Amino acid sequence: MTEQHDADAPPSGSGDAGHTGPADQPAAAGPDAALAGAVEAALPGTADAAGWRRLHPLSPLLRGGLVLIVIAGIIVANFRDRFVEVFFADQVWRGREGVEVDFSGEGDVVDLYNYLLEQGLLLLVLGGILAVILLIVLFSWIAWRFHTYRINGEAVEEQSGVLFRKHRRAPLDRIQSVNLQRPLPARVLGLTKVEVLTGGQGGKVELAYLSHRDAKTVREQILRLAAAKREGSAGSVGGDTAGPGAISAPAPVGPDGFVYGAPSSALTARAQDFVDLDVDPAALEAQTLVRVPVARLVGSIALSWEAVITVVVLVGVVVGGAVLEPALILGVVPLLLVMAGIMFGQFNKGFNFTLSRSRDAVRTGAGLTSTVTETVPFGRIHAVEARQPLLWRGFGWWKVRITTAGHSLAQGGQNAMQNVVLPVGREPDVLRVIETLLPGVGSEEDEIAALRNGLSGEAHGYLGAGPRGAAVLLWGRSRAGVRIADADRSEATLRVRRGALTRSFAVMPVLRAQSVQLRRPLLHRFLGLASLQAHTVLGPVRMEMRGLELHDAQRTFDELAATVLRVQNAEAQQRAGTDVAPQHAAPVLPQEPQP
């Protein structure tokens, strides 16, 4: 028997070296344990003495048993005619004179059936098939019994496996987001997977599956505990967790924005869960939602670069087939299938998109067949970027995506659709999204004006590219610029705008910088230019400004490095003053210019 532990290392100075003790080790005493005990009663199911709970009994069906059902369906679909002939031949052909039925085909299913019947083995074979099915059900039940999870004042934990035990642990202070995923089969069954992402590579705990309302309750519990952990005291949420059931799942919300009441029957509850947009009713009442109309989503996909490239290639292939060889036209079929799949995926993932702000986090949700709701606690977003393809410019449309910790390359950290928090929206939507994702950056009129200045304005106060920057930026030189905004405040941000065919505007809180780098590639050195970059965690948003004059780049590099050190040291001292381990205890050292 083997036991495997996966744990994300806590931040430096936290005093937690990771979970290596017994699986049923109780949570440490103290305020966190008191808070965990206060919310214990609201969690679904019944816990054992160590606090471990089981997932929904139908979980094995979605994790593996569903594959068997699909395989059985394929077999039935391919051999349905033979099954009819074997078991209902007399009824099918009865009364049809002059029709002879020949079951003598060598190698047919009928031959096997007749052979088993003649040898008296038919019941034995059917019994064997039934035994295999019972064994699969038994093993699935055993696997379900051994698959448990626990939420306490320190971490979210998951245990699975019978012979080979696996234990995963997500510390509360490392949680980056809590997502709810509902593939179509799970939606039909009323089940939802809870995915807890942390800052480590591959740091993910999956609770697959819980009932939809139980999954929403678990998510609220995790977010509230994580917020209390970050704030440093259980008293910060004590009023909300004073009694059993104080933290519960938000009421389901329909596509029309109607908040459903208590269901009158189990069937009504299942229907409400199936159409639930998973929007915080408080945000709905405050009208703080950002939504994407279906017509705008379809238009943005039709005017995207993927659609343009598809049309150009299609026209080229058709013209080439008409002039050179008609058979060339057949080569466009695979391309059309691939591009149609990509564009349908964009529509599927952007359908019914909503973005709202809850008490402790930002929540996005979308999906047509499969729905995904991502909840990111405040302060876990490392960079935000608004992008505008060329053909969207006339409509004033933008797309917004973010960088958060917990998405490695293997997990799709560079996947544009996975990191999108606004598939398509107008400028007011973009400004509202940025203000929602980065509180304090766009809450005042002057801050909104500053964001608009960088997004679509004249970029007053931005350091632009040098006169020779066109050699590396081409047509994007006139738009390119970088600025350190609010350098004297804790909300200081680095802002970069660039792009010609696709415009972009990126904002990164200086507090999230991992390092600052001044680079001089060969062409930059030859032209007397330099590139300035601030590193964040792995993600799609790149905070880099190229084509700067060397002396301007060096001056901005020194200013940015000093701002990063000052802001992060101030934040570390503030955390130390509240007896919470600083997440930025070690100052970020600027990197030397590279040749």
C-alpha positions as CSV (number, residue, x, y, z in Angstrom):
1,M,0.0,0.0,0.0
2,T,1.3,3.4,-1.0
3,E,0.3,6.8,0.3
4,Q,1.0,10.0,-1.7
5,H,0.7,13.5,-0.3
6,D,0.5,16.6,-2.5
7,A,0.7,19.9,-0.7
8,D,1.4,23.5,-1.7
9,A,4.2,25.1,0.3
10,P,2.9,28.0,2.3
11,P,4.3,31.5,2.0
12,S,7.7,32.2,3.5
13,G,7.4,32.9,7.2
14,S,4.0,31.3,7.7
15,G,5.2,28.6,10.0
16,D,3.4,25.8,8.0
17,A,5.7,23.3,6.5
18,G,3.0,21.4,4.7
19,H,0.8,18.5,5.7
20,T,2.9,15.4,6.3
21,G,1.2,13.9,9.4
22,P,-1.7,11.4,9.6
23,A,-4.7,12.1,7.3
24,D,-7.0,12.4,10.3
25,Q,-4.9,15.0,12.1
26,P,-7.3,17.6,13.6
27,A,-7.0,21.2,12.8
28,A,-4.8,23.3,15.2
29,A,-6.6,25.1,18.0
30,G,-7.0,28.9,17.9
31,P,-9.1,31.4,16.0
32,D,-9.0,29.5,12.8
33,A,-10.2,26.4,14.4
34,A,-13.0,28.3,16.1
35,L,-14.0,29.8,12.8
36,A,-14.0,26.3,11.1
37,G,-16.1,24.9,13.9
38,A,-18.6,27.8,13.5
39,V,-19.2,26.9,9.9
40,E,-19.0,23.2,10.3
41,A,-22.8,22.7,10.5
42,A,-23.5,24.4,7.2
43,L,-21.4,21.9,5.2
44,P,-23.4,19.2,3.4
45,G,-23.4,15.6,4.6
46,T,-22.3,14.1,7.8
47,A,-18.6,14.3,8.9
48,D,-16.7,11.5,10.7
49,A,-14.8,12.1,13.9
50,A,-11.9,13.7,12.0
51,G,-14.2,15.9,9.9
52,W,-14.0,14.0,6.6
53,R,-17.1,14.0,4.4
54,R,-18.0,11.9,1.3
55,L,-18.9,13.2,-2.1
56,H,-22.2,12.6,-3.9
57,P,-23.0,8.9,-4.4
58,L,-23.4,9.4,-8.2
59,S,-19.8,10.7,-8.5
60,P,-18.3,7.4,-9.7
61,L,-20.8,7.4,-12.6
62,L,-19.5,10.7,-13.9
63,R,-15.8,9.9,-13.2
64,G,-15.8,6.5,-15.0
65,G,-19.0,4.7,-15.1
66,L,-20.4,7.0,-17.7
67,V,-17.8,5.7,-20.1
68,L,-19.2,2.2,-19.8
69,I,-22.7,3.5,-20.6
70,V,-21.4,5.2,-23.7
71,I,-19.6,2.1,-24.9
72,A,-22.7,0.0,-24.3
73,G,-24.7,2.5,-26.3
74,I,-22.2,2.4,-29.2
75,I,-22.5,-1.4,-29.2
76,V,-26.2,-1.4,-29.1
77,A,-26.3,1.2,-31.9
78,N,-24.0,-0.8,-34.2
79,F,-25.7,-4.2,-33.6
80,R,-29.3,-3.1,-33.1
81,D,-30.5,-4.8,-36.3
82,R,-28.9,-8.1,-35.2
83,F,-30.4,-7.8,-31.8
84,V,-33.8,-7.4,-33.4
85,E,-33.3,-10.4,-35.6
86,V,-32.1,-12.6,-32.7
87,F,-34.7,-11.8,-30.1
88,F,-37.7,-10.6,-32.2
89,A,-37.3,-12.4,-35.6
90,D,-40.6,-14.3,-35.3
91,Q,-42.6,-11.1,-34.6
92,V,-40.8,-9.2,-37.3
93,W,-41.3,-11.6,-40.2
94,R,-44.6,-13.2,-39.1
95,G,-47.3,-12.9,-41.7
96,R,-44.9,-12.0,-44.5
97,E,-45.3,-14.9,-47.0
98,G,-42.6,-15.7,-49.4
99,V,-39.9,-14.1,-47.3
100,E,-37.1,-16.4,-46.2
101,V,-34.8,-15.4,-43.3
102,D,-31.3,-16.7,-43.4
103,F,-29.4,-16.7,-40.2
104,S,-26.5,-18.8,-41.4
105,G,-24.0,-16.0,-42.0
106,E,-20.6,-17.1,-40.8
107,G,-19.2,-14.9,-38.0
108,D,-22.5,-13.1,-37.3
109,V,-23.8,-12.4,-33.9
110,V,-26.6,-14.9,-34.7
111,D,-24.1,-17.7,-35.1
112,L,-22.7,-16.9,-31.6
113,Y,-26.1,-16.8,-30.1
114,N,-27.1,-20.1,-31.7
115,Y,-23.8,-21.7,-30.6
116,L,-24.3,-20.6,-27.0
117,L,-27.9,-21.8,-27.1
118,E,-27.0,-25.2,-28.5
119,Q,-24.1,-25.7,-26.0
120,G,-26.3,-24.6,-23.0
121,L,-23.9,-21.7,-22.3
122,L,-26.2,-18.8,-22.8
123,L,-27.3,-18.5,-19.2
124,L,-23.6,-18.8,-18.1
125,V,-22.5,-16.0,-20.4
126,L,-25.3,-13.8,-19.3
127,G,-24.5,-14.5,-15.7
128,G,-20.8,-13.6,-16.4
129,I,-21.9,-10.3,-17.9
130,L,-24.1,-9.6,-14.9
131,A,-21.2,-10.5,-12.5
132,V,-18.9,-8.1,-14.3
133,I,-21.5,-5.3,-14.0
134,L,-21.9,-6.1,-10.3
135,L,-18.1,-6.0,-9.8
136,I,-17.9,-2.6,-11.5
137,V,-20.7,-1.3,-9.3
138,L,-19.0,-2.8,-6.2
139,F,-15.6,-1.3,-7.1
140,S,-17.2,2.1,-7.8
141,W,-18.9,2.0,-4.5
142,I,-15.7,1.1,-2.7
143,A,-13.9,4.0,-4.5
144,W,-16.6,6.4,-3.5
145,R,-16.4,5.3,0.2
146,F,-12.6,6.0,0.2
147,H,-12.9,9.4,-1.6
148,T,-13.5,12.0,1.0
149,Y,-12.8,15.7,1.6
150,R,-12.4,18.0,4.6
151,I,-12.5,21.8,5.1
152,N,-11.0,23.3,8.3
153,G,-9.4,26.5,9.4
154,E,-6.2,25.7,7.7
155,A,-6.8,24.0,4.3
156,V,-9.1,22.2,1.9
157,E,-8.1,18.6,1.8
158,E,-9.0,15.6,-0.4
159,Q,-8.3,11.9,0.0
160,S,-8.8,9.2,-2.6
161,G,-7.7,5.7,-3.6
162,V,-8.0,2.3,-2.0
163,L,-4.7,0.5,-2.6
164,F,-2.8,3.6,-3.5
165,R,-3.8,6.5,-1.3
166,K,-3.6,10.1,-2.5
167,H,-3.9,13.1,-0.3
168,R,-4.1,16.6,-1.7
169,R,-4.1,19.8,0.4
170,A,-4.8,23.4,-0.6
171,P,-3.8,25.9,2.2
172,L,-6.4,28.6,2.7
173,D,-3.9,31.4,2.4
174,R,-2.7,30.0,-1.0
175,I,-6.1,29.7,-2.7
176,Q,-6.3,31.7,-5.9
177,S,-9.8,30.8,-7.1
178,V,-12.7,28.5,-6.5
179,N,-14.4,27.3,-9.6
180,L,-17.7,25.4,-10.2
181,Q,-17.7,23.2,-13.3
182,R,-20.8,21.6,-14.7
183,P,-20.4,19.5,-17.9
184,L,-23.7,18.6,-19.6
185,P,-24.1,15.1,-18.1
186,A,-23.4,16.6,-14.6
187,R,-26.0,19.3,-15.2
188,V,-28.6,16.7,-16.1
189,L,-27.9,14.8,-12.9
190,G,-27.8,18.0,-10.8
191,L,-24.1,17.6,-9.9
192,T,-21.3,20.1,-9.9
193,K,-17.5,19.8,-9.5
194,V,-15.7,22.2,-7.1
195,E,-12.2,23.1,-8.3
196,V,-9.9,24.8,-5.8
197,L,-6.8,26.4,-7.4
198,T,-3.7,27.4,-5.5
199,G,-0.5,29.3,-6.4
200,G,1.7,26.2,-6.8
201,Q,2.4,24.4,-10.1
202,G,-0.3,21.8,-10.4
203,G,-1.8,23.0,-7.1
204,K,-5.4,21.9,-7.5
205,V,-8.0,20.1,-5.3
206,E,-11.0,18.8,-7.1
207,L,-14.2,17.7,-5.3
208,A,-16.0,15.8,-8.0
209,Y,-18.9,15.7,-7.6
210,L,-21.4,17.3,-5.2
211,S,-25.0,18.3,-5.7
212,H,-25.2,21.8,-7.2
213,R,-26.5,23.5,-4.1
214,D,-24.1,21.7,-1.9
215,A,-21.2,22.7,-4.2
216,K,-22.3,26.4,-3.9
217,T,-22.4,26.1,-0.2
218,V,-18.9,24.5,-0.1
219,R,-17.6,27.3,-2.3
220,E,-19.0,30.0,0.0
221,Q,-17.5,28.3,3.0
222,I,-14.1,28.1,1.4
223,L,-14.1,31.7,0.3
224,R,-15.2,32.9,3.7
225,L,-12.6,30.9,5.5
226,A,-9.9,32.0,3.1
227,A,-10.9,35.7,3.6
228,A,-10.7,35.3,7.3
229,K,-7.3,33.7,7.0
230,R,-6.0,36.6,4.9
231,E,-7.5,39.2,7.2
232,G,-5.8,37.5,10.2
233,S,-8.7,37.0,12.6
234,A,-11.8,34.9,12.9
235,G,-13.7,37.8,14.2
236,S,-13.7,39.4,10.7
237,V,-16.6,37.1,9.7
238,G,-17.8,36.0,13.1
239,G,-21.1,37.8,12.6
240,D,-21.8,35.7,9.5
241,T,-20.9,32.4,11.0
242,A,-22.3,32.7,14.4
243,G,-24.8,29.9,13.9
244,P,-25.4,26.8,11.9
245,G,-26.4,27.4,8.4
246,A,-25.4,31.1,8.5
247,I,-23.4,30.6,5.3
248,S,-25.5,28.9,2.6
249,A,-25.7,28.6,-1.1
250,P,-27.1,31.7,-2.9
251,A,-30.6,31.3,-4.4
252,P,-30.6,30.1,-8.1
253,V,-31.0,32.8,-10.7
254,G,-32.6,32.1,-14.1
255,P,-31.4,33.4,-17.5
256,D,-33.9,36.3,-17.3
257,G,-32.4,37.5,-13.9
258,F,-35.3,36.1,-11.9
259,V,-34.3,34.9,-8.4
260,Y,-36.1,31.6,-7.7
261,G,-37.7,30.9,-4.3
262,A,-37.9,27.7,-2.4
263,P,-38.7,24.8,-4.8
264,S,-42.0,23.0,-4.4
265,S,-40.7,19.6,-5.4
266,A,-37.5,17.8,-6.2
267,L,-38.2,18.1,-9.9
268,T,-38.6,21.9,-9.6
269,A,-35.3,22.1,-7.7
270,R,-33.6,20.1,-10.4
271,A,-34.9,22.4,-13.1
272,Q,-33.8,25.5,-11.2
273,D,-30.3,24.1,-10.7
274,F,-30.0,23.2,-14.4
275,V,-30.7,26.8,-15.6
276,D,-29.0,28.5,-12.6
277,L,-26.6,31.3,-13.7
278,D,-24.9,31.2,-10.4
279,V,-25.0,34.9,-9.8
280,D,-24.9,36.5,-6.4
281,P,-28.5,37.9,-5.8
282,A,-27.0,40.8,-3.9
283,A,-25.0,41.9,-7.0
284,L,-28.2,41.4,-9.1
285,E,-30.1,43.8,-6.8
286,A,-27.3,46.3,-6.8
287,Q,-27.3,46.1,-10.7
288,T,-23.5,45.6,-10.7
289,L,-23.6,42.8,-13.2
290,V,-21.7,43.0,-16.5
291,R,-23.4,40.9,-19.1
292,V,-22.8,40.1,-22.8
293,P,-25.7,40.1,-25.2
294,V,-25.9,37.1,-27.5
295,A,-26.0,39.2,-30.7
296,R,-22.8,41.0,-29.7
297,L,-21.1,37.7,-28.9
298,V,-22.0,36.3,-32.3
299,G,-20.8,39.5,-34.0
300,S,-17.5,39.5,-32.2
301,I,-16.8,35.9,-33.2
302,A,-17.8,36.6,-36.8
303,L,-15.3,39.5,-36.8
304,S,-12.5,37.7,-35.0
305,W,-9.1,36.9,-36.5
306,E,-10.0,33.2,-36.6
307,A,-13.1,33.9,-38.8
308,V,-11.2,36.3,-41.0
309,I,-8.4,33.8,-41.6
310,T,-10.9,31.1,-42.3
311,V,-12.7,33.2,-44.9
312,V,-9.4,34.2,-46.6
313,V,-8.2,30.6,-46.8
314,L,-11.6,29.4,-48.0
315,V,-11.6,32.0,-50.8
316,G,-8.0,31.1,-51.8
317,V,-8.7,27.4,-51.9
318,V,-11.9,27.9,-54.0
319,V,-10.2,30.2,-56.4
320,G,-7.2,27.8,-56.6
321,G,-9.5,24.9,-57.2
322,A,-11.4,26.7,-60.0
323,V,-8.1,27.7,-61.7
324,L,-5.8,24.8,-61.1
325,E,-7.4,21.6,-59.8
326,P,-11.0,21.2,-58.5
327,A,-9.8,18.5,-56.1
328,L,-8.1,21.2,-54.1
329,I,-11.5,22.3,-52.8
330,L,-11.8,19.1,-50.8
331,G,-8.8,20.1,-48.7
332,V,-10.7,23.0,-47.2
333,V,-13.1,20.6,-45.4
334,P,-10.8,19.7,-42.5
335,L,-10.0,23.4,-42.0
336,L,-13.7,24.4,-41.9
337,L,-14.4,21.7,-39.3
338,V,-11.5,22.8,-37.1
339,M,-12.4,26.5,-37.3
340,A,-16.1,25.8,-36.8
341,G,-15.2,23.9,-33.7
342,I,-13.0,26.8,-32.4
343,M,-15.7,29.4,-33.0
344,F,-18.4,27.2,-31.5
345,G,-16.2,26.7,-28.5
346,Q,-15.9,30.5,-28.2
347,F,-19.7,30.9,-28.4
348,N,-20.3,28.0,-25.9
349,K,-17.9,29.5,-23.4
350,G,-19.1,33.1,-23.8
351,F,-22.8,32.3,-23.8
352,N,-24.8,33.9,-21.0
353,F,-21.6,35.5,-19.6
354,T,-22.0,37.4,-16.3
355,L,-19.5,39.1,-14.1
356,S,-20.4,40.2,-10.6
357,R,-18.7,41.2,-7.3
358,S,-19.6,39.4,-4.1
359,R,-18.4,40.3,-0.6
360,D,-15.0,38.6,-0.8
361,A,-14.4,37.9,-4.5
362,V,-15.1,38.5,-8.2
363,R,-17.3,35.9,-9.9
364,T,-17.6,35.1,-13.6
365,G,-19.9,32.5,-15.2
366,A,-20.7,31.4,-18.7
367,G,-21.6,28.4,-20.8
368,L,-24.3,27.0,-23.1
369,T,-24.0,23.2,-22.7
370,S,-21.2,23.1,-20.0
371,T,-21.1,25.9,-17.5
372,V,-18.1,27.2,-15.6
373,T,-18.2,29.6,-12.7
374,E,-14.9,31.1,-11.5
375,T,-14.6,32.9,-8.2
376,V,-11.4,34.8,-7.6
377,P,-10.8,36.4,-4.2
378,F,-9.8,40.0,-4.1
379,G,-6.0,40.5,-4.3
380,R,-5.4,37.3,-6.3
381,I,-5.4,38.9,-9.7
382,H,-1.9,39.7,-11.0
383,A,-2.6,41.5,-14.2
384,V,-5.5,42.7,-16.4
385,E,-5.4,43.3,-20.1
386,A,-8.0,44.7,-22.5
387,R,-7.6,43.7,-26.2
388,Q,-9.3,45.1,-29.4
389,P,-8.8,43.4,-32.7
390,L,-8.9,45.6,-35.8
391,L,-12.4,44.7,-37.0
392,W,-13.8,45.4,-33.5
393,R,-12.6,49.0,-33.5
394,G,-15.6,50.4,-35.4
395,F,-18.0,48.9,-32.8
396,G,-15.9,50.0,-29.8
397,W,-15.6,46.4,-28.6
398,W,-13.0,45.0,-26.3
399,K,-12.0,41.7,-24.7
400,V,-10.6,41.5,-21.2
401,R,-8.4,38.7,-19.9
402,I,-6.4,38.3,-16.7
403,T,-3.4,36.5,-15.2
404,T,-3.9,34.6,-11.9
405,A,-1.7,32.1,-10.1
406,G,-2.5,28.4,-10.3
407,H,-2.7,28.0,-14.1
408,S,0.4,26.3,-15.4
409,L,1.1,25.7,-19.1
410,A,-0.2,22.1,-18.8
411,Q,-3.4,23.4,-17.2
412,G,-4.0,25.9,-19.9
413,G,-2.5,28.9,-18.2
414,Q,-1.9,30.4,-21.7
415,N,-5.4,29.5,-22.9
416,A,-7.0,32.7,-24.0
417,M,-10.5,31.5,-23.4
418,Q,-9.8,30.1,-19.9
419,N,-8.4,33.5,-18.8
420,V,-11.1,35.7,-20.4
421,V,-13.3,37.6,-17.9
422,L,-15.1,39.6,-20.6
423,P,-15.6,38.0,-24.0
424,V,-16.7,41.2,-25.6
425,G,-17.9,44.6,-24.2
426,R,-17.9,48.3,-24.8
427,E,-15.6,50.8,-23.1
428,P,-17.8,51.4,-20.1
429,D,-18.0,47.6,-19.5
430,V,-14.2,47.4,-19.7
431,L,-13.7,50.2,-17.2
432,R,-16.3,48.6,-14.8
433,V,-14.5,45.2,-15.2
434,I,-11.1,46.7,-14.4
435,E,-12.5,48.5,-11.4
436,T,-14.2,45.3,-10.2
437,L,-11.1,43.2,-10.6
438,L,-8.7,45.7,-9.1
439,P,-10.5,47.6,-6.4
440,G,-9.2,51.1,-5.9
441,V,-7.9,51.5,-9.4
442,G,-11.0,52.9,-11.1
443,S,-13.4,53.8,-8.3
444,E,-13.1,57.6,-8.6
445,E,-13.9,59.9,-11.5
446,D,-10.2,60.9,-12.0
447,E,-9.1,57.3,-11.9
448,I,-11.7,56.3,-14.5
449,A,-10.5,59.2,-16.7
450,A,-6.9,57.9,-16.3
451,L,-8.0,54.4,-17.3
452,R,-9.8,55.8,-20.4
453,N,-6.7,57.9,-21.2
454,G,-4.7,54.7,-21.5
455,L,-7.3,52.5,-23.0
456,S,-8.5,54.7,-25.9
457,G,-7.2,58.2,-25.2
458,E,-4.2,60.2,-26.2
459,A,-2.0,58.5,-23.5
460,H,-1.0,61.7,-21.7
461,G,1.7,61.0,-19.1
462,Y,2.9,57.8,-20.9
463,L,6.5,57.3,-21.9
464,G,6.4,56.4,-25.6
465,A,8.8,54.5,-27.8
466,G,11.9,56.2,-29.2
467,P,12.2,57.7,-32.7
468,R,13.9,54.5,-33.9
469,G,11.3,52.3,-32.2
470,A,9.5,51.7,-35.4
471,A,12.2,49.2,-36.3
472,V,10.9,46.8,-33.6
473,L,7.3,48.0,-33.1
474,L,6.4,48.6,-36.8
475,W,3.1,50.4,-37.0
476,G,2.5,50.1,-33.3
477,R,5.0,52.7,-32.3
478,S,2.5,55.6,-32.2
479,R,0.3,53.8,-29.7
480,A,3.0,52.2,-27.5
481,G,3.6,53.6,-24.1
482,V,4.3,52.8,-20.4
483,R,3.4,54.6,-17.2
484,I,3.8,54.0,-13.5
485,A,0.5,55.3,-12.0
486,D,0.0,56.4,-8.4
487,A,3.6,55.6,-7.6
488,D,3.3,57.2,-4.1
489,R,0.3,55.0,-3.1
490,S,-0.1,51.4,-2.1
491,E,-2.4,51.0,-5.2
492,A,0.4,51.9,-7.6
493,T,0.1,50.2,-11.0
494,L,2.2,49.6,-14.0
495,R,0.3,50.3,-17.3
496,V,1.4,49.3,-20.8
497,R,-0.4,50.1,-24.0
498,R,0.7,48.8,-27.4
499,G,-0.5,47.2,-30.7
500,A,-1.5,48.2,-34.1
501,L,-3.7,45.5,-35.7
502,T,-4.7,44.4,-32.2
503,R,-4.7,47.1,-29.6
504,S,-4.0,46.2,-26.0
505,F,-4.0,48.0,-22.6
506,A,-2.6,46.1,-19.6
507,V,-2.6,47.0,-15.9
508,M,-0.6,45.3,-13.2
509,P,-0.6,46.2,-9.5
510,V,3.0,46.9,-8.5
511,L,2.4,44.8,-5.4
512,R,2.1,41.7,-7.6
513,A,5.5,42.1,-9.4
514,Q,7.9,39.2,-9.1
515,S,10.8,41.0,-10.6
516,V,11.7,43.9,-12.9
517,Q,14.0,43.4,-15.9
518,L,15.8,45.7,-18.5
519,R,16.7,43.8,-21.6
520,R,18.6,44.8,-24.7
521,P,18.3,42.2,-27.5
522,L,20.7,42.5,-30.5
523,L,18.5,44.8,-32.6
524,H,17.7,47.0,-29.5
525,R,21.4,47.4,-28.8
526,F,22.2,48.2,-32.4
527,L,19.6,51.0,-32.4
528,G,20.3,52.3,-28.8
529,L,17.0,51.0,-27.5
530,A,15.9,48.8,-24.5
531,S,13.0,46.7,-23.4
532,L,11.4,47.0,-19.9
533,Q,9.5,44.2,-18.4
534,A,7.8,43.4,-15.1
535,H,7.4,39.7,-14.4
536,T,4.2,38.3,-12.8
537,V,3.1,34.7,-12.4
538,L,2.7,32.6,-15.5
539,G,-0.2,33.8,-17.6
540,P,-1.4,35.4,-20.9
541,V,-0.8,39.1,-19.9
542,R,2.7,40.2,-20.7
543,M,3.8,43.4,-19.0
544,E,6.6,44.5,-21.4
545,M,7.3,47.7,-23.3
546,R,9.8,47.5,-26.2
547,G,11.5,50.1,-28.2
548,L,12.3,52.6,-25.4
549,E,15.3,54.9,-25.6
550,L,18.1,53.5,-23.4
551,H,18.3,56.5,-21.0
552,D,14.5,56.6,-20.7
553,A,14.4,52.8,-20.1
554,Q,17.1,53.0,-17.4
555,R,15.3,55.9,-15.6
556,T,11.9,54.1,-15.7
557,F,13.6,50.9,-14.6
558,D,15.0,52.5,-11.5
559,E,11.7,54.2,-10.7
560,L,9.8,51.0,-11.1
561,A,12.2,48.9,-9.0
562,A,12.1,51.5,-6.2
563,T,8.3,51.6,-6.3
564,V,8.1,47.8,-6.2
565,L,10.4,47.6,-3.2
566,R,8.6,50.4,-1.3
567,V,5.1,49.0,-1.9
568,Q,5.9,45.4,-1.1
569,N,7.9,46.3,2.0
570,A,5.0,48.5,3.3
571,E,2.6,45.7,2.7
572,A,4.8,43.2,4.5
573,Q,5.1,45.5,7.5
574,Q,1.4,45.9,7.5
575,R,0.9,42.2,7.6
576,A,3.5,41.7,10.3
577,G,1.6,44.3,12.4
578,T,-1.6,42.2,12.2
579,D,0.4,39.0,13.1
580,V,-0.1,37.5,9.7
581,A,2.8,36.1,7.7
582,P,3.8,38.5,4.9
583,Q,3.4,37.2,1.4
584,H,6.0,39.6,0.2
585,A,8.5,39.3,3.1
586,A,11.5,39.1,0.8
587,P,12.0,42.2,-1.3
588,V,12.0,41.8,-5.1
589,L,15.4,42.5,-6.5
590,P,15.7,44.2,-9.9
591,Q,17.5,42.2,-12.5
592,E,20.5,43.5,-14.3
593,P,20.3,44.5,-17.9
594,Q,20.8,41.5,-20.2
595,P,22.8,41.7,-23.4
